[in-house]
Amino acid sequence: PYRLAFRDRAARVVERANALQGLAAAMPVGGMFVMLDCRGVEPDDQSLARRLLDEARVAVVPGSGFGPGGRGHVRISLTPEMETLDQAFDRIADFIARA
C-alpha cells in the first residue's frame, strides 16, 4: 500500500521532472523522496529552493544540505497526494518558462 503509492508517485515525479528543460531525475530505489538535478535551471540549489518557494509556491529542500553530492539538486517529498504533486510540477513548469 504505502510502498506502492510511493513508487507510483516517484514514477510520476521522475516523468514530470524529465519532461522539463533543465531538470533531470532518476527513479529512486526506495524511500519517500526524489532528488532532482536542477543545474540546468539554476546551479545554486539553495537559491532555486528559495525562488521556487517565493515565486512558484512550491517547497523543496536544497540538496546541498545532504552533503557535497547533493549540490545542484533539490529534494521532492513523495508524501503529498498525486494531485498535489501534479499541481507542484505545473507551477515548476510555469516558473521555468518564465526564468
Backbone bond lengths (Angstrom), bond angles and torsions (degrees), N, CA, C in turn:
res aa  C-N    CA-C-N  psi(-1)  N-CA   C-N-CA  omega(-1)  CA-C   N-CA-C  phi
1 P - - - 1.446 - - 1.521 112.76 -
2 Y 1.354 118.87 -71.19 1.457 119.88 -179.88 1.521 110.52 -64.64
3 R 1.327 115.78 -43.95 1.459 120.47 -178.34 1.532 110.43 -59.89
4 L 1.329 116.58 -42.85 1.459 120.48 179.90 1.531 111.29 -68.54
5 A 1.316 116.53 -38.30 1.468 119.91 178.20 1.524 110.33 -63.51
6 F 1.331 117.26 -43.66 1.460 120.15 178.31 1.525 111.38 -64.82
7 R 1.336 117.28 -37.93 1.466 119.99 178.08 1.526 110.24 -63.01
8 D 1.339 117.05 -45.24 1.469 120.81 179.67 1.525 111.29 -64.19
9 R 1.323 116.79 -41.58 1.469 120.01 178.98 1.522 110.61 -66.95
10 A 1.339 116.62 -40.00 1.469 119.89 178.03 1.523 110.18 -61.56
11 A 1.314 116.94 -43.00 1.465 120.29 179.38 1.525 110.57 -61.10
12 R 1.329 117.51 -40.72 1.469 120.61 179.80 1.523 110.41 -67.58
13 V 1.336 117.41 -43.83 1.466 121.24 179.72 1.521 110.14 -61.42
14 V 1.319 117.56 -45.26 1.469 121.31 179.58 1.527 109.98 -62.33
15 E 1.325 116.92 -44.13 1.466 120.89 178.68 1.525 111.31 -61.24
16 R 1.331 116.37 -48.11 1.464 120.16 -178.49 1.527 111.02 -64.95
17 A 1.329 117.69 -42.62 1.467 121.03 -179.54 1.520 111.15 -63.38
18 N 1.312 116.86 -45.69 1.465 120.17 -177.32 1.523 112.79 -69.91
19 A 1.318 117.67 -16.33 1.462 121.25 176.89 1.532 111.92 -82.47
20 L 1.332 116.96 -10.38 1.466 120.82 -178.41 1.523 110.77 -100.75
21 Q 1.313 115.70 132.47 1.457 120.50 178.91 1.516 110.05 -62.53
22 G 1.335 115.26 129.34 1.453 120.58 176.69 1.517 114.56 96.55
23 L 1.339 117.74 -11.35 1.462 121.26 177.09 1.518 109.61 -111.87
24 A 1.326 116.05 151.32 1.462 121.48 175.38 1.519 107.97 -148.37
25 A 1.324 115.78 143.77 1.460 120.78 179.29 1.520 109.08 -148.84
26 A 1.315 115.40 151.24 1.461 122.31 174.89 1.520 108.05 -119.24
27 M 1.302 115.89 150.42 1.459 121.21 178.98 1.526 109.34 -64.58
28 P 1.333 117.17 124.93 1.470 119.14 178.46 1.530 110.42 -71.14
29 V 1.314 115.98 152.99 1.462 121.08 177.78 1.524 109.79 -68.98
30 G 1.306 117.00 -34.58 1.462 122.37 179.31 1.508 108.83 -169.00
31 G 1.298 115.91 -173.64 1.451 120.21 176.82 1.509 112.49 95.31
32 M 1.321 114.03 -172.08 1.458 120.19 -175.35 1.524 113.25 -125.02
33 F 1.339 115.67 28.30 1.463 121.28 178.71 1.523 109.77 -141.58
34 V 1.331 115.45 154.37 1.462 122.49 171.50 1.519 107.15 -126.86
35 M 1.315 115.96 133.11 1.465 120.87 175.32 1.526 108.19 -92.78
36 L 1.326 116.43 128.25 1.463 122.32 177.68 1.517 109.11 -105.34
37 D 1.309 116.21 126.04 1.463 120.76 172.76 1.519 106.08 -75.78
38 C 1.316 116.83 113.94 1.463 121.70 -174.54 1.522 112.63 -108.96
39 R 1.332 117.43 8.49 1.465 119.85 -174.00 1.517 112.96 -61.91
40 G 1.324 118.07 -23.70 1.452 120.76 177.37 1.515 113.75 -76.50
41 V 1.324 116.58 -13.91 1.468 122.30 177.12 1.519 109.63 -102.11
42 E 1.333 115.11 -49.04 1.472 121.93 -177.36 1.525 107.26 -157.47
43 P 1.332 117.74 115.47 1.456 119.97 -177.87 1.532 114.30 -63.68
44 D 1.320 117.44 -26.61 1.462 121.84 -179.07 1.528 109.08 -90.45
45 D 1.326 116.47 101.09 1.467 121.20 -175.81 1.528 112.20 -61.89
46 Q 1.314 117.99 -33.15 1.469 120.04 179.02 1.529 110.91 -67.68
47 S 1.320 115.54 -41.79 1.464 120.23 177.58 1.529 110.36 -63.85
48 L 1.326 116.66 -43.93 1.465 119.63 -180.00 1.524 110.65 -63.33
49 A 1.310 118.28 -43.12 1.465 120.93 179.46 1.525 110.72 -59.39
50 R 1.322 117.09 -42.59 1.478 120.71 178.15 1.523 110.69 -64.45
51 R 1.321 116.06 -45.19 1.469 119.80 -178.30 1.528 111.71 -66.04
52 L 1.337 117.39 -40.19 1.470 119.27 177.64 1.523 110.73 -61.75
53 L 1.322 116.59 -40.00 1.463 119.50 178.98 1.534 110.75 -67.29
54 D 1.325 116.42 -48.20 1.469 121.26 -176.39 1.524 113.29 -70.52
55 E 1.333 116.27 -42.95 1.467 119.96 -170.88 1.525 114.11 -97.94
56 A 1.347 117.24 -29.37 1.461 120.03 -176.46 1.528 112.80 -114.99
57 R 1.342 116.46 -6.40 1.464 121.64 -178.67 1.533 111.62 58.86
58 V 1.346 114.97 41.54 1.461 121.95 176.26 1.523 107.59 -123.27
59 A 1.321 116.53 124.69 1.460 121.75 -179.84 1.524 110.12 -94.74
60 V 1.321 115.43 122.41 1.462 123.36 173.28 1.523 106.94 -130.54
61 V 1.318 116.50 166.77 1.458 120.95 -179.56 1.522 108.41 -111.38
62 P 1.338 118.87 128.28 1.468 120.24 177.60 1.524 110.81 -60.41
63 G 1.301 115.70 132.99 1.458 120.75 -179.29 1.511 114.09 -68.82
64 S 1.331 117.56 -24.45 1.465 120.22 -178.37 1.524 111.85 -62.12
65 G 1.321 117.87 -20.23 1.453 121.40 176.66 1.519 113.03 -69.30
66 F 1.333 116.84 -10.50 1.463 122.17 -179.39 1.520 112.02 -104.86
67 G 1.322 116.59 11.55 1.456 120.86 177.79 1.515 111.80 113.29
68 P 1.338 116.63 173.92 1.466 121.53 -175.41 1.525 113.58 -57.37
69 G 1.324 118.53 -32.91 1.457 120.91 -179.96 1.514 113.36 -68.46
70 G 1.322 117.33 -17.72 1.456 121.00 -179.94 1.509 114.45 -88.26
71 R 1.333 116.74 -8.39 1.475 119.26 179.74 1.527 109.71 -59.23
72 G 1.319 115.11 139.60 1.460 120.03 179.90 1.521 113.15 80.16
73 H 1.334 116.16 12.52 1.456 121.63 179.16 1.522 109.75 -130.46
74 V 1.318 116.12 155.81 1.458 121.64 169.75 1.519 107.55 -126.56
75 R 1.327 115.34 150.18 1.462 120.88 -177.40 1.520 109.64 -104.51
76 I 1.324 115.01 130.39 1.460 123.11 177.84 1.527 108.20 -108.73
77 S 1.307 116.98 131.31 1.459 121.94 177.05 1.528 109.98 -82.32
78 L 1.315 115.63 142.06 1.460 121.46 177.59 1.524 112.11 -95.76
79 T 1.321 117.95 8.34 1.461 120.33 -177.45 1.531 114.15 -74.28
80 P 1.340 120.35 -28.21 1.470 118.21 177.35 1.534 111.50 -67.69
81 E 1.317 115.44 158.69 1.459 120.98 175.11 1.529 109.80 -64.29
82 M 1.321 116.10 159.16 1.462 122.30 -178.10 1.531 111.18 -55.86
83 E 1.315 117.57 -41.71 1.468 121.16 -179.38 1.532 110.78 -60.25
84 T 1.319 116.96 -40.76 1.462 121.11 179.16 1.522 110.66 -67.53
85 L 1.324 117.55 -40.29 1.469 120.68 177.16 1.522 110.59 -63.35
86 D 1.333 117.30 -41.18 1.465 120.15 177.54 1.527 111.13 -63.31
87 Q 1.321 117.37 -41.21 1.469 120.22 177.23 1.524 110.68 -62.49
88 A 1.322 116.29 -40.84 1.466 119.80 178.29 1.521 110.58 -61.44
89 F 1.330 117.40 -43.66 1.459 119.05 -179.85 1.517 112.64 -71.76
90 D 1.320 118.36 -28.23 1.470 119.69 171.84 1.529 109.23 -62.11
91 R 1.316 116.62 -42.70 1.472 120.93 179.74 1.544 111.09 -68.47
92 I 1.328 116.29 -39.54 1.469 119.97 177.21 1.527 109.78 -63.35
93 A 1.325 117.50 -42.01 1.466 120.98 178.11 1.525 111.15 -60.44
94 D 1.331 116.89 -43.50 1.474 120.47 177.17 1.522 110.85 -63.26
95 F 1.326 116.70 -41.52 1.470 121.63 178.52 1.525 110.40 -59.64
96 I 1.335 117.06 -47.21 1.468 120.79 -179.03 1.518 110.50 -64.44
97 A 1.322 116.78 -39.71 1.473 120.37 -179.97 1.526 111.52 -62.87
98 R 1.341 116.98 -31.21 1.468 121.23 179.98 1.519 112.09 -84.66
99 A 1.318 117.50 -21.61 1.480 121.06 -174.68 1.513 112.49 -71.81
